Amino acid sequence: MRYLTLPPAPGIFKAFITFVTFGICGATMMARAGMAAVAPDQDELSSEDPIPEISPEEQAETEKDSMLRAARQVHLGQIRFDESAFDFGRVKRGEKLSHRFTFKNVGKGPLKVHGVHAACGCTAAEVNTDKEYAPQESGAIDVTFDTTDFNGSIIKAVTVMTNERHVPDRTLSIRATVVSEFDVTPPLADFGPILSQEGGTRQIIIKPQPGQRLAIDKIRFNAESLNVSSTTKDGAYVLNIELKKDLDPGFLKETVYVKNSSKSLPELRIPVRATVRGSIEIEPRYLEFGAISPADKSSRSVTVTGLQEFEIKNVRMDLNVNGTKIPETGGLIRLNTVSTDKQKKLIAIELLNKTEKAGSVHGKLFIETTDPRQEEIPVDFYAFFR
């Protein structure tokens, strides 16, 4: 068998060689271009800042801190009281009552009691706010109650503030039925709003309970603002309390002390209250800002009204946290005064929690005016820094 060999066509063969060569070279160029895009040249690498080296000890400490922070965020303490209410029963007026509420940290993480707050000065509560309670560790809150100024059925509440995530605030309550040896009608001398140039008089009747004997030995009072005299009628004492004229404008808070023959309440206190009106009045005279979280704020306002034109020259503040005075208060308060008219001003107040302290905040605003008789008007306030 013979084979016939034909010479290759020159054009076709040349085109095939060209196609193959171009394909190989193109792929090589594309690969080099891709490598250049992924890896920068040597000059670019040398221009970057060197990465600081971290020692194994520093790395381990950083990881430990991160783990602790994460654990504290995930696992917090949880407070559980053995009891949240206590009844003292029937007690004599004048007794000082006390009770200890015990608790346990039933959570998986540390428990911190930031503070306790009682609604009035007659009730006090103490707890160690510097201590951190471990899981299953126990603690106590001591609550005391002064019955001197009360009569009848009394309920008082104490708020406990902790670092719990879901229920950070808990409420404890105490109850008592206070029995007095004598009736005081009315229980205080309340003059209400009264002009400074007017003055006024109120009567207080002190009558012993059936079977009780009462003798008044001495009466003490502030003679600069009050006059007090007493008479007897039908076995009772009648006190005539006179408010003097031309007192300084503002909220008057005085007490008449009646020394008597009672064993449980040898000195009866009769409060005297009045809002002495001058040419400038402020509403309210007391501000409650509530609980404020770190880096947070709470806003309130005060209205200042005058019988004639006046100006507010300045507002300054004194502030104490847990009884310790804060020397620099400029960063803790923001004030904005708006004049609605020539005889009325509105002061917007923002209290900011920018301290490192946590606890009860007691303070006073001093509003300085152009009125010669009311150059400085105080406004009390309360808050709690978490």
C-alpha positions, 0 to 999 in steps of 0.5 A: 500500500502506498501513502501519498504525502502532501506538503503542508499549506504554508499559510495555515501552518504559519497561522497556527504557530502564531496563535499558539505563541500568542496564547502562551505569551498572553497567559504569561503576561496576565499571570505576571500582571496578577502577581504584581497586583497582589504583591507590592514591589519592594519600595512600597513594602519599605515605606510602611511603618514597622509593626510593633512587637508584643511579648508573650507576657503582654499578649497573655495579659491582654487576653486575660483582661479581655476574658475578665471583661467579657466574664463580668459582662456576661456573669453579673451578680444577683441579689436575693433578700431573706425578706423585703419587708418588716413590721415593727408592730405597735411602738411608742412615739419617740422610739428609735427603731432598727432592723437588719435586712440580710441578702445573698449573691445568688448570681454567677458573677460579682455583686456590687451594691452601689448605694441605698436611698431612703425617701426622707431623713427619718429613715436611714440605711447603711451598706458597705458600698466598697465591697464586691460580693462573690457568688454565694457571699452574704451581706446586710443592709441596716435600716433605722427609723426615728418615730419622733415626728410620726403618729399612727400607721407608717410605711417607709421604703428604702431603694437598693441600687446594684449592678444587676443587669435586669433588675438593678433597683430593689425596694425594702419596706418597714412598717410600724404603728406609732402610738403617742401619749398625747394628741397634737392638733394640727401636727404642725404650724403651716402658714403657707404662702405669706407676704413678708410684711404681713406675718401671721399667727397659728394655734397648736393644741396638745392634749394627753390621751385618756389616762395619761398625764402631761406637764410642759416644762419649757418651750424653745424656739428661734426668737428671730423669726417666731414668738411663742406663748402657751395657755391651758384649757380643759386639761390641754395646752394651747400654743400660740405661734406668731410669725414675725413681719419683714422676714427674708423671702424664701422657704421658712423652716423652723421648729418649736421644741416642747420639753414635757413629762413624757418618758418616750418623747420628753421633747416634742417637736412641732414643725413651723413652715411658711413660704415667705413671699418677696418680690421674687418667687421660685418654683419649685424650691426643691429638685429631684433629678433621680438616678443618673448612669455614668456619662448620662444626664438628667434635666429639670427646670426652675421658674423665677417670677418677680413682681417687678423687673429683675435680672439673673446675674449668675447661678452657681452650685454646691455638690456633695457625693456621699457627704464628700464635697466636689470642689470642681462642679463646672463639668457637672452642670449645664444651665440655660436661662430664658427670659419669657418677659421682664418679670419671668425667667426660666432656668433649664438645668442639666445635671451630668454624671461625670465623676468617678464617685457613685452614691447619693448626691445632695446639692444646692443651686444659688441663683444670684439676682439684681434684687437687693433683698434677694441677691442670692436665692437657694434651691436644694436638689437631690440625685443619685450617681450610679 
